[in-house]
Amino acid sequence: MSDTENRGSGQAGFRPTASTVILIAGVFAGLIVCYFIAAPFLPAIVWSVTLALLFMPLQVRLEKWVRSPSLAACLAVMLAALLVVVPSVIISGLLLNEAMRGAVHMAEIVNPDTWTRMAEDNDMLAPVVSQISGWVDLTGLLDNLASSLSAWSGSFIQGSIKGLITMLVTFFFLFYFLRDRGNVIGQLEAMLPFTESEFAVLTGRVSDTIYASVYGTMVVATVQGALGGLMFWWLGLPSPFFWGFIMGLLAIVPFLGAFVVWVPAAVILAVSGDLISAIILALWGTIVVGLIDNIIYPILVGGRLRLHSAVSFVAILGGLVLFGPSGVVLGPLIFAVSQSLLLIARGRMKESGQAAGA
């Protein structure tokens, strides 16, 4: 009997012993405990892996020049810090100032007295406000909205401090992911139960998804937010930087977008009597901000994400709810990896069926 037949007969007659069951249970228990231990660092790990994939080509070039993986990793991390940390600190400072001013201005807008004065000064608006007041408690609704804005401003400041700490831990991990990337990939390939070709498919899908999430979703959202904020600034609307940032965040999620901000702003301009500004904002938002993603996204991403728009919506929005900001990358990544695992499992079952038929 050949070695292959011996292995086949051995696998066919395999029966798990009590010690094997205990071992498997211990592995699962250990993995669960490890997850809870690593959970506080999950955002930093996600962003460090993302940056490692993006800066890996630079790391490879630097290693050829300086002949030292550690020094090359240090240089790559320093460049990543210049490109990520410095703009983030500047943007955070501007956002804090804009958020405070924006909260004060929004509190004035949602003040019931403001709407009462606007209704008194505008004959067209008066019956609308009166009709809405008959349906809902407009005064109570606006007061609750103003209170929510104040509370949100405080939580935004706390989130900025937490984000700064996460950023520091991210670059700590990034150094080791860049320097020891070969060992990390080798250890993963050795531990995971995949063939070489299956592992290549899986890692390729991970790389494509991260690339699409960063260069596609985030770059397009940044451009849309910048264009929206630019028009707010040009029209003299309050807190253009802050609202541009909000429009960029909303543009990350499929089926939502910058229109969630600029449409109410255009309506407020219209009812306040500034019809020209309202029309300009509506046209700019519809033609420029709304359509720019159809031009930029295919150029940057192409077909790399390979997720349907509805699936992307669930993946990104669900990822944001479950994991916070890192869910923008982690949500689509989990869906893409799960899809790849299903394809690998399907391929194995097909091969098993063909082998049994033979």
N, C-alpha and C positions, 0 to 999 in steps of 0.2 A: 504494500500500500504506500502511495506517495505521501510526501509531507503535506501537500495541499489537502489530500483526502483525510489525513490524520487530523489536520486542523479543522476541517469541515465537520468530521464526526465528533471531534471534541467540542466544538461550538454547539452542535445539535444536541449533544447530551449534557450541556452545561446546566447545572442547577445551582441557584444562589444559596450559599450556606448562611448560617446565622451571623457569622463574623462579617461576611460580605454585605449583608443587609445593614448591619450596624455601621460598617464603614461608609456605605452610601448615605445613610441617615446623618452620620457625622459630617460628611462633606456638605450636604444641604444645610445643616444647622450652622456650620462654619461660614458658609457663603451668606446666609441671612444675617448673622452677627456682623460679618465684615461689611455688609451693605450699610447697616445702621451705624457702624463706626465711621465709615467713609461718607455717609450722607451729608454731614455739614460741609464737606469739602467738594461735593459733587459739582456745584457751579464752577469752582476753580479748576477742577479736573477737566470738565467739558471745554472750557475756554482755552486751557493750556494745550489740550489735544488739538483743538481747532487751529490755534496759532502754530503749533508744531507742524501740522500738515501744510499750512500756508508758507511757513518760513523754512521748511526742509530743503527746498532747492537752494536757498541762500546758504544754509548750513553746509551743504555738500560743496559748494564753491569755496566757501571760507576755509574748509578743511584742506582743500587742495593748495591754498595759498599759505596758511599759517602752520600746516602740518601738526596741528594739535586739536583734537576734538573738544577739549575743555575750553581752550581759548576761542575757538570758532563759535562754540555755544554761547560764551560770554558776549562776544561781539554781536551775535544774532539777537540775543535777548536785549542788549542795549539798543539795537536798531528798532526792535519791536516796541520797546518802551518809548522811544522817541516818536514812533508812528502811532502808538495807541494811548500811552499814558498822558503825554503832554496835551494832545487834543482833548482827551477825556477830562483832565483837570480844568482846562480852560472852559470847556463846554459845561461842566458841572457848576463852575462858578457863575457863568452867565445864566444858567438855568435857575439857580437858586434866587438870583436877583429878579429874573423875569417871573419866576413862580410867585414870589411875594407880591410883585406889582400886579401880575395877572389875577391873583386871588382877590386882591382888593378891588380891581376893576370889575371882575365877574360878580363879586358881592354887590357892587353898585348896580350891575345890569339885572341881577335876579331879585333886587330889592322890589317889593310890591309897589312902593311909592313911585319908583321909576316908571313902571308899566302904567300906573294910574295917570301920571303926568303925560306919558306918551299917548295914552288913549284920549286924554282931554285935548291934546294938541293936534290929533289926527282923527278926522271924522271917519276915515275908512277903518282905522284900527279899533275905534271905540266899540262897535257892535261885536267884533271878533273877541275882544277881551271880555266883554259882557257875557257872550255866549259860553266861552270857556269857563268863566267863573261860575256859571250855572251848572256846569258838568262836574267840575272838580273844585276843591278848595285851593284856588290859585295862590292865595297868600301863604297858606301853610306849606304848599309845595315849594314855593320859592324860598321860604325861610329854611326849610330842610335842605334845599340845594345849597344855600349859602353856608350853612353849618358844615355840610359835607365838603365844600371847597376848603374851608379853614382846616378841617381835620386832615384832608388830603395833603395840604401844603406841609403840615408837620410830619406826616409819614414819608413824604418825598425827601425831606431833609435827612431823616433817619436812614432811609434806603440809600442815599448817596454816601453816607459814612460806611454803611455795611458794604456797599459796592467797592469802596476804596480798599477795604481790608481784603475782599475777595480778589481784587486786582493784584495786590502784593503777593498773595499765595499763588495766584495763577502764574506769575513770572518765576516763582520758586520752582514750581513743577515744570514749567516750560524748559528751564535749563537742562533738567535731567532727561526730559523726553527728547530733546534735540541731541544731547551728547550721547545718550545710551539708546538711541532709537533702534539700532540693530539688535541689541540684546532684548529690548522690549518686544519687538516683532517676533524674534526667535522664540522667546518664552511663551508668547501667545500661541504661536503655531504649534509648539510642543504640547501645550495644555489642552487646546481645543480639539475636539474629535473630528477634524476635517482632513481630507486629503489635500495635497499641495495645490491642486487646481481649484478645489472648493474654497480653500483659504484665500487664494488669489482673487476669486470672484467676490468673496465677502469683503476683503480689504479694499478692493476697487470700488465697490458700492459705497462703503463708508466714506472713502475719499471724495467720490463724486457728489454725495449728498452734502457733505460739509462744504465743499467748494460751491455748490449751488446755493446753499443757505447763506453763505457769507457774501460771495461775489454777486450773486443774483438778488436774493431777497433783500439783504441789508443795503447793498449799494443802491438798488432801485429805490428803496424806501428813503434813503438819505437824500437822493436827488429830488424825489417828490416833496419831502419835507422842506428842503432848501428852496425849491421853487415856490411852494405855498407860503413860506415865511417871507420870502422876498416880495411877494405881492402884498402881503399884510403890511410890510414896512413901506412900500411905495404908496399905498393908499392911506398911510398914517394910522393904521389900526394899532391898538395897544398890544404890547408884549409879542412882537412878531417872531422873535427867536424862540420863545416858549411855545407858541402855537405851531410854529414850523416843526419843532421837535415832536409835539403831540401828533401832528399829521404824519410825520415819518414813522412813528410807532404804529399808528393805525394802518399805514400802508404795508406793514409787514404781514398783516393777516389777510389772506385771500377773502374776497367778497366784501371786506371793509375797505377803508382807504381814507385819503385826505378829505374826501367830500363830507365826512362826518363832522369836520370842523368848519370848512369853508362854506358849506350850504347854510347852516344857521347864521354864520357871520354875514352872508349876503342877504339873508332874510331880515336880519336886524338893521342892516344898512338901508334896505328898501323901506321898511316900516318907519324908519327914522327920517325918511325924506331924501336920502342920498342915493337916488336911483342910478346915477351914472357910475358911482363906485360899485354899487351892487351888481350892475350888468358887467362891468370890467372883471370883477372878482369871479362871477359865474362863468364867463367865457374863458378866463385864464384857468380856472379850476377844471372845467370840462375838457378843453382842447389841449392845454399844455400839461398840466399836472396829471390829468386823468389818462392821457394817452402815451405819456413818455415811457411807461413801463413796457408797453407793447413794442417799443423800439429798442430799449436798452437790454431788457431781460433776455430775449433770444440771442443777442450778440454775446452777452457774458456767460450764459448758461447753456443755451442750446437744449439738448435733451438729457442733460446729466441728472436732473432730479428724478425723472421718470415716475412721478406720482401725479395722479389725477388731481384736478383743482379741488374737488370736494374732499378728497383724502388729505391734500395739503392743508385745507382749512381746518379739518379735525386735528391733524398732527400738530400744526403750529399753535392753534388756539388752545387745544388740550394740553400741549406741552407748556405753554405759558401759565396756564392755571395750575398745573401739577408741579412744575419745576421752577417757575419764575422766569426771569429773562433768559436763562440758559436753555429754556424749553424751545426757543426759536431754532436752535440747532438740534437739541436732544429729541424733540418730538418727531420731526421728519426722519432723524437718524434711526430711532427705534422702529418706525414703520418700515423704513427701507431695509434694515437688517432683518426684521421679521419676514418681509417678503422674500429676501434672499434665502433665508433658512427654509422657508416653505418650498422654494424652487429646488434647493439642494435635496430636501427630503423627497420631493417628487421624483427627482432624477435617480436617487438611490432605489426607490420602490420600483421604478421602471426597469432599472438594471437588474434588480432581484427577480422581477417577473420574467424578463428575457432569459436570465440564467436558469430559472426553474423550468421554463418552456423548452430550453435546450436539453 
